[in-house]
Amino acid sequence: MRCSERRSLLEKCAQTALNSKLIAHQKEFFGKMAVDAVMLLEDHMPIKMIGVKKVAGGSLTDSVLVQGVAFKKTFSYAGFEQQPKKFADPKICLLNVELELKSEKDNAEVRIKDVADYRSFVDAEWKIIYDKLDAIVATGAKVVLSRLAIGDLATQYFADRDIFCAGRVTGEDMERVASATGGAVQNTCSDLIDGVLGTSALFEEIQVGAERYNFFTGCPQSRTCTIVLRGGAEQFIEEAHRSLHDAICIVRRAMKHSYVVPGGGAIEMELSKFLRAHSRTIAGKQQLVINAFAKALEVIPRMIAQNAGFDSTDILNKLRQKHAAGGKHFGVDIMNDGICDTHETFVWEPANIKQNAIASAAEAACVILSVDETVRNPKSEDAQQTAMRGPGAGMGGRGMR
């Protein structure tokens, strides 16, 4: 199958998943976005490498897919506005180091004999942080990110040297930046070499709605992406996020497992037809067991029809007739109150999930049948009997004299 045909099928799978969602009118826009996002991942497709940032305001079609990393501007100290907001081909230093002076604990105690000793103690504290800052600047990095705080001293120090910094970056965002830029998060500033620095074609800070976001694009090892989701109300954006997550999972599953079966209860009806025909070739009690299994499979299309508000008996009769005539792809059509070829309408299910579902259901039934005693809950039975006797049941049958 050519890449264009494969991509077209994946987009239709994503659009099918969005048909019943709140963003169904934008299914083509988000279907393409879901496929692009999954294709940017590594071979094992870790879904956590797709970041979703929600920004209120604008329309749904203002949403963008960033082939790299984007995260909201973190809390910054004075001096931040003096830092450059755009770099081309910058080196990126990723840290798990606190770059600020911390006040001592309440129970800290330092014994000194004269003022000179106190001065040396203070100078040593300042020297420690300045050594860290000098080591970072010496690497040539133009963007410094840290999971921990970067204080006002370090912020101003970097601003004076045309370096951008951001502290308190979340662990998830830091992991995605490291994956995209090829850098490594360091727990110390004592051995910063070029091998642990990341790179990207472009870094810039952009206004998105009412928020400011940091964008890393054109990353050489980019195996991650970020979706900046726009919309009106917060609840609407949350629902759009859930819908898009479903579409992404469908595309990811279809790429990992290429074998699919028609959905909408079509595969269950076809298996039921096959088992009924096979049972007629078997003599004895086993025929009853196979027929019961075949009847149980019809529960799936029956429930689909009932949940859609259709007449399940009429739907099942139509499906039986179609499958008997050789229409093995026909399932419940919830859009038009009838049946349709679910293979043509791209209502598909991964074959391995369907196999696991049938095997698990059969195992559960066998476990229940293997229980040779009645399963009872005495506490529940006592509560029901008390409720049936009424409020006067606790008087022991004694009446008023």
N, C-alpha and C positions, 0 to 999 in steps of 0.2 A: 504494500500500500504506500502510495506517495505521501510525502509530508503534508502537502496541501489537503489531500483527502482525509488524512488522519486528523489534522487540525480541525477541519470542518466537522467531522464526527464528534470530536471532543467538545466543540462549541455548542453543537446541538444537544449533547448530553447535559451540559451546564444550563442551557436555556430551558430544557425540559424540567430540570430541578427547580427553576425559578418560576415556572408557569403558575403555581399555586401560591406564590409568595406576594408580599406587599409591593415588591419592586418588579412585578411581572411586565409592566409597560416598558421598562428599561432592560429587559432580559438580554437583548442583543449586545448592548453596551457592557453589561456586567458579565455576560457569558464570555466575551472576548477577554475581558480583564482577568477572569478566573483562570482561563487557559494560559494566558501570558504569565501569570503569577506562578503557576505550578511548573511551567517549562523552565523557569529561572532557577529552580531548586536543584539540589544534587540528585544522584541516582536513587538514593533511598527516600528522597522527598520528605524531609522533616518539616511538618506543617508549622512548627514554631518559628521557622525561618521566614515565614510570611507575617510581617508586622502590619497591624491595622490601627491607624490613628484616626480618631473621630473628631471632626472640627465642625461645630454648628455654624449654620449660615450657608447661603448659596443653594444650588439645586443638586440633585443626585448626579447629574452628568458633569458637574464640576469636579467630581472625584477623579483622582489621578493615581496611576501606578508608577512608583519610583523604582527604577532598576538599580537599587542600592539600598541605602538606609536613610530614614528620616525620623527625627524625634523632636518633641516639643522642647523649646529653649528652657533650660533649667534655671533654678534660682541663681541669681548672680549678684556679686557685690559691686561697690563703687569702683569705677574704672572700666567696667565692662564695655560701655559705649565707645570708649577710645580704641577698642580692639578692631582690627580689620574683620569684615563680614564675608569676605570672598577670597578664595585662594585657588590657583590653578596648579595641579600636580603637587599638592602639599604632602609632607611627611606627617604621619599621625601617630602620636604617642598615647598609648592606652595604659592607664594606671589604676591601681587599687590602693592609693596612697593618700593620706590626708595632708593637704598643703595649707595649713593654717596654725597659728599659735593657739594653744589650748591653755586655759587657766588651770592651775593646779587643783587637786581635790581639797576638800575642806580639812582633811586630816593630814595634809602634807606638811612636813616640817624640815627646815633647812637650818643648820647651826653654823653661824659664821662668827669670826673674831673681829673683823674690821670691815670698813666700807669697800675696800679693794676686793675682798673675797666676794661680796655681793655683786660687784660689778662684773667680775669674771663669770659668775654663775649666770647672770642675765645675758652676757655676750655669748656664752656657750649655747644657750637656747636659740638665740638668733642665728648663730653660725650653722646650726643643724638645718634649719629651714632654708637658709640661703645656699647651702651646699646642694640641697635637693634641687632648688630652682636653677642653679648654675649647671648642674648635670643635665637637666632637661633641655635647657637652651643650647648646650654644647652638642646635642644630637642633631640639631638643625630642624627639629620638628616645628611646624607652623600651626598645628592643631593639637591641643592637649585635652584629653578627656579623662575623667576620674570617677570611679564609683563613690568615692568619699568627697568630703567638702573641699573646695578650693577657696580659701579666705580672701579678704580684701587686700592683704599684703601681696599674695601671689597674683591676684587678678591685675593689680596695678603694675607689678613687676613684668608680667607677660605683655600688658598693653604697651609699656614703654619700649618693648622689643618687637612690636608688630606680630604678636602671637595670639591666637584665639584659644580660649580655655573654657571648659564647662565642667562643673562639678556636680555631684549627686546624680550621675547618669544611672538609670536603672540597669540591673544585671542583664535583663533580656535584651535591651538596646545595645549594651556593651558587647554582648556575645554576638549579635548580628553585625555590628561594626567590625569586630575582629574577623568574622567569617568573610565579610565582603572585601575588606582592605588588605587582608593577609597579615595583620598585626597580631601581637600577643599581649595580653594583659599582664603587667608587671606589678609585683608586690613590693618592689624596692626601686630606688633611684640610683643605686650604687653601680649597676652594670648595664647601662642602657646602650645597646649597640644597634647598628642599622638593621640587623636581622629581626629585631622584635618590633620595628616600626612598620606601620601600614601606609598604604598610598591610595590615592584616588585621583581621577582626572580632574574633578571639580568639587570644591566644598563651598557652600554658600548658605547664608541665613536669609530665609524668605518669609514674607508676611503671608500667612494663610488664614483668611478670615480675620478674626480678632486675635489670633495667636501668631507667634513667631516660631518657625521651625528650622532646624539645622538639616541640610541635605548633603549626603555623600553620594555622588553619582560618578559613573564611569570607572567603577572599581575593577581592577584587573582580575581579581578572583571572586567576582560577585556571584555568589550562589544563594543570594537572599534578595528580598524585595520588600517594599512597604506600600501599602494601599492607604492613601489619605482619603477618607470617606467624608463626603460633605452631605448636608441635608438641613432641613428646617428644625423641627423640634428634636429634643434629645431622645425621646422615646422612638421617634421615627428612625433616627440614625441607628439606634440599638437593634431595631427590627431588621433594618437593611444589613447590618453586620451579621446577624444570625442567618439571614437568607444567603448572603454571599459566602459565608462559611460552609453552608450545605453544598453550594455549587462547587466550591474548591475541593471539598472532600469527594464529591462525585467524580470530578476530573482526575483527581489524584488516584482514586481507586481504579478508574478505567485505564489509566496509564500503567499502573502496576500489574493489573490482571486483565489481559486483553480478551479473555473468554467471557462472553456475556450471554444471557438468556432473556427472552421477552418477559417484561413485567406485567403488572395489572392482573395477576392471577392466571396468565396464559400458560406458564410452565406447569402450574399445579393442575390445571384442567387437562393438559396433555398427558401428564403422568397418571392422572386418575383414569383417563380413557385407556391408556396402555395397561394399567393394572387390572381394570375390569375385563379387558380382553384376555389378559394372561390368566386370570382366575378361572375362566371357563375351560382352560386346558388342564386343570388340576382337579382331581377327585378327592373327596374327604373334607375334613373340617378346615383344612388350610385355605380352602376356597373362601370361607366366611371371613377369615382373618384378612386376606388380601382385599376382599371387597370392603371391609371396614376401614382399612388403610386408605383405599381409594376414595371412600366417602369423606374421610377426615381431611384429605387434601383440598376438597371443595370448600372447606371453611374459609380459606383465604379469599377467593373471589367473592364469596358470599358477604364477608365482612367489609370488603372494599365497597361493594354495592350498597350495603346498609349504611355505612359511614357517609356515603355521598347522597343518601336520601332516596335511593332508587328502590324499585321492586326487585329484591334479590332473587325471588323465584323466577321471574320473567327473564332476568339477566342470565341466570344459570342455564335455563332452558335454551336460550339463544347460543350460549357458549358451547353447550353439549352438541347442539346441531352443527355448529361451525367446525368443531374439532372432529366430529364424526365424518364430516365431509372433507377433511384434510387441512383445515385452516388452523395449523398448530400455533400460529403467532397471535391468535385473537384473544384479547383480554377485555377487562372492563374499561369503558370510555367514560370517565367521570365528567368530561367537558360537555358531552352531548347526550347524556342519559341513554347509553346503549353500549355496544361493543365496537371494537376497532382492532386493526392490525397494529399491535403495540411495537412491533419491530419497525414498521414504517414511521410511526410517530415518535420514535426514539425513547420509548419507555422501556429502558433496559435495566437489568440487575446483574452484577458480577456473578459468574457461575459458582465461584468458591464460597461466596456468602450464602447462596441458596443451598448448596450442598451441606454446609455447616448447620444451617437452620433446620433442614429436614432431619439430619443425623441427631441434633440436640433434642428435637421434639420426640423422635422415636426413643431415645434414651430415657427421657423424662417419663414417657408412657410406660416403658418397661419397669422403671423404678417403682411407679405407683402400683402396677399390677403385681409386683413381687412382694408387696406388703400383705401379709397374711392375716392381719387383724384390723379392726376398724380404728381409724385414727380419730381420737377424741380429744377435746379440750375441756376438762372438767370445770375450770373457772368460768369459761364462757357459758357452759350449760347451766351452772348455778345462777348466773346473772339473768339468763333468759327465763328460768323457772320463777325467780323472784319477781321479775317484771310481770309475768303472766298471772301470778297470784294476787297482785295488787298491793296497795299500801297497808292493808290490814292483815297481810299474811304473817307478819311477825308477832301477832297476839296469841299464837298457839291455839287458835280455835276458841278462845274464851270470849264470851260476849258479856254484855252488861246485865247485871242482875237487878 
